[in-house]
Amino acid sequence: MMRIFLFLATNIAVLLIASVTLSLLGVDRFTGQNHGDLLIFCAVFGFAGSLVSLFISKWMAKRSTGTQIIDQPRTRQEQWLVNTVAELANKAGIGMPEVGIFPSHQSNAFATGWNRNSALVAVSQGLLDRFSQDEIKAVLAHEIGHVANGDMVTMALLQGVVNTFVMFFARIFGDFVDKAILKNEDGRGIGYFVATIFAELVLGILASTIVMWFSRRREFRADEAGADLAGKQAMIGALNRLRAEQGIESDMPKALTAFGINGGLKEGLAGLFMSHPPLEVRIAALQDRR
């Protein structure tokens, strides 16, 4: 909780400093608006979408993936799965998550939920069919690590901050183009709307690289948590198995890709938009860890 508070406080301070700096530089003379009010407006809308998505994330995940929650285990495999998640959750000091299985040939798993004591951990049928129990346990430990680290909440807050910055500076740019360059003095002209949309597109793309950079960082932490909870060699073995299956096309919904263990493979500039580091890099990081 303290980590989340410090994260929010730091980013609110940055936003306020940006607003004050723009006022001191006299930018408001060109834009003709109060940057404090604009900042509040952008923050409300910037955080609203990400926080709503966070609070309904379990509901969305269940329906978009077809996840079947295990309320009463019907097979030995389901019983083992529930028992293993309970064991790992207890070790990590979090509440027992809901446990589910979703129909997918690809080996994958994900965790989601608005807090560490009300989460959902689900694995694909393909993973259950082809992975050993030690490898499955390591994958589950990785997902439990995400929950214990509060990654879903932090990602939502980061997305809210990024949304706020994009909306705020896009509108500053739109007003500057409309007032200072096009010399429009009669309300907001077409220049404002065109410039704002253009700036939102460009800034949105740049902002996505920041969010994805953080997403890649948290994967290393979740791998470390998986190694601590299930064993280093088991975690490396699970990642090696995932690496061997990289040719299988992912059918994970894009909204959940960042929360799965297998994020796919991209090269070149596309790598900046990867939610996960390359598997070989993750394996090497674990091998170098003492």
QUIPE-V202717 format. One record per residue. SS is DSSP state (A for helix, B for strand, O for the rest). Layout:
SS + SS
This chain:
O + A + A + A + A + A + A + A + A + A + A + A + A + A + A + A + A + A + A + A + A + A + A + A + O + O + O + A + A + A + A + O + O + O + A + A + A + A + A + A + A + A + A + A + A + A + A + A + A + A + A + A + A + A + A + O + A + A + A + A + A + A + A + A + A + O + O + B + B + O + O + O + O + O + O + A + A + A + A + A + A + A + A + A + A + A + A + A + A + A + A + A + O + O + O + O + O + B + B + B + B + B + O + O + O + O + O + O + B + B + B + B + O + O + O + O + O + O + O + B + B + B + B + B + A + A + A + A + A + A + O + O + A + A + A + A + A + A + A + A + A + A + A + A + A + A + A + A + O + O + A + A + A + A + A + A + A + A + A + A + A + A + A + A + A + A + A + A + A + A + A + A + A + A + A + A + A + A + A + A + A + O + O + O + O + O + O + O + O + A + A + A + A + A + A + A + A + A + A + A + A + A + A + A + A + A + A + A + A + A + A + A + A + A + A + A + A + A + A + A + A + A + A + A + A + A + A + A + A + A + O + A + A + A + A + A + A + A + A + A + A + A + A + A + O + O + O + O + O + O + O + O + O + A + A + A + A + O + O + B + O + O + O + O + O + O + O + A + A + A + A + A + A + O + O + O + O + O + A + A + A + A + A + A + A + A + A + A + O + O
